[in-house]
Amino acid sequence: MNKVLKVSLILLGSFILVLIGVASGAIVLDQFETRYLKLSNIADAETNSYLIKNVNVIAMTADTVMAQQMVLIQDGRITDVSPEISIDEVEVVDGFTLVTNVLVTNLCLDSTK
């Protein structure tokens, strides 16, 4: 019985070490794979402004999709989400689905056209 317990503890410890190694590797790889999402790594993101119309906004804080919204992005940041936004001299982009996340402050745009 003592030998079975010893082998079981060794196997459990080995399994835990493998899980820690895999989780650590995933964290390190994720840092490299998502660096393109940082505004500082996107040329001209800090100086451009866009008005995106016909946007379906999926916010992770609600159980609903806000359909046919307009999203104003100024200097690389979302500044307004509303059904109607009037602003002059910004590039207008049409037809996107916007997914936001509470924990990650990045923006994922997926064209629906």
C-alpha positions as a printed NumPy array, in Angstrom:
array([[  0.   ,   0.   ,   0.   ],
       [  2.824,   2.375,   0.86 ],
       [  4.448,   1.807,  -2.554],
       [  1.142,   2.49 ,  -4.389],
       [  0.688,   5.738,  -2.455],
       [  4.25 ,   6.816,  -3.26 ],
       [  3.806,   6.131,  -7.002],
       [  0.451,   7.935,  -6.993],
       [  1.98 ,  11.029,  -5.378],
       [  4.861,  11.021,  -7.893],
       [  2.434,  10.788, -10.811],
       [  0.244,  13.547,  -9.376],
       [  3.26 ,  15.787,  -8.812],
       [  4.494,  15.145, -12.353],
       [  1.071,  15.969, -13.767],
       [  0.933,  19.24 , -11.825],
       [  4.413,  20.212, -13.057],
       [  3.402,  19.518, -16.667],
       [  0.266,  21.667, -16.248],
       [  2.327,  24.528, -14.818],
       [  4.776,  24.245, -17.733],
       [  2.016,  24.287, -20.344],
       [  0.279,  27.27 , -18.708],
       [  3.553,  29.205, -18.487],
       [  4.337,  28.485, -22.132],
       [  0.875,  29.618, -23.216],
       [  1.259,  32.893, -21.324],
       [  4.654,  33.597, -22.899],
       [  3.418,  32.776, -26.407],
       [  0.298,  34.892, -25.965],
       [  2.412,  37.944, -25.168],
       [  4.132,  37.597, -28.535],
       [  1.02 ,  36.733, -30.549],
       [ -1.089,  39.692, -29.381],
       [  1.485,  42.481, -29.477],
       [  0.038,  43.657, -32.813],
       [ -3.104,  44.728, -30.933],
       [ -1.301,  47.477, -29.021],
       [ -1.93 ,  50.906, -30.488],
       [  1.771,  51.748, -30.235],
       [  2.509,  48.932, -32.722],
       [ -0.016,  50.096, -35.328],
       [  1.266,  52.806, -37.637],
       [ -0.892,  55.941, -37.567],
       [ -3.398,  54.511, -35.056],
       [ -2.811,  57.361, -32.639],
       [ -3.405,  60.04 , -35.289],
       [ -6.38 ,  58.676, -37.22 ],
       [-10.059,  59.08 , -36.517],
       [-12.866,  56.974, -37.975],
       [-16.627,  56.84 , -37.846],
       [-17.822,  53.268, -38.284],
       [-21.489,  53.013, -39.2  ],
       [-23.854,  50.02 , -39.269],
       [-21.989,  48.341, -36.422],
       [-23.306,  45.437, -34.37 ],
       [-21.735,  45.914, -30.936],
       [-21.337,  42.826, -28.771],
       [-20.381,  43.981, -25.279],
       [-19.228,  41.397, -22.777],
       [-21.092,  43.286, -20.044],
       [-24.588,  42.648, -21.454],
       [-26.579,  39.751, -22.873],
       [-27.578,  41.635, -25.99 ],
       [-26.279,  42.876, -29.314],
       [-26.577,  46.6  , -29.929],
       [-27.539,  46.579, -33.622],
       [-27.009,  49.324, -36.19 ],
       [-24.835,  51.537, -34.012],
       [-22.248,  54.126, -34.965],
       [-18.815,  54.   , -33.325],
       [-16.53 ,  57.017, -33.246],
       [-12.82 ,  56.323, -32.92 ],
       [-10.668,  59.379, -32.282],
       [ -6.896,  59.203, -31.963],
       [ -7.047,  55.405, -31.833],
       [ -9.594,  55.194, -28.996],
       [-13.348,  54.571, -28.957],
       [-14.92 ,  57.84 , -27.833],
       [-18.611,  57.321, -28.619],
       [-21.088,  54.54 , -29.401],
       [-24.543,  55.712, -30.405],
       [-27.298,  55.072, -32.968],
       [-26.543,  58.456, -34.59 ],
       [-23.297,  60.444, -34.513],
       [-22.726,  63.619, -36.524],
       [-19.116,  64.64 , -37.067],
       [-17.271,  66.236, -39.96 ],
       [-13.935,  65.408, -41.564],
       [-13.457,  61.801, -40.435],
       [-13.148,  58.711, -42.579],
       [-16.396,  56.707, -42.621],
       [-16.205,  52.909, -42.594],
       [-19.294,  50.781, -43.15 ],
       [-20.451,  47.413, -41.848],
       [-18.577,  45.835, -38.969],
       [-19.189,  43.656, -35.963],
       [-17.404,  45.023, -32.923],
       [-16.636,  42.725, -29.987],
       [-15.499,  44.328, -26.749],
       [-14.079,  42.638, -23.697],
       [-14.018,  43.802, -20.092],
       [-10.636,  42.246, -19.285],
       [ -8.853,  43.024, -22.536],
       [ -9.017,  46.641, -23.606],
       [ -8.257,  45.838, -27.229],
       [-10.685,  46.037, -30.089],
       [-11.597,  43.258, -32.514],
       [-13.207,  44.314, -35.772],
       [-14.637,  41.695, -38.088],
       [-16.071,  42.783, -41.411],
       [-19.519,  41.431, -42.178],
       [-19.244,  42.221, -45.878]])
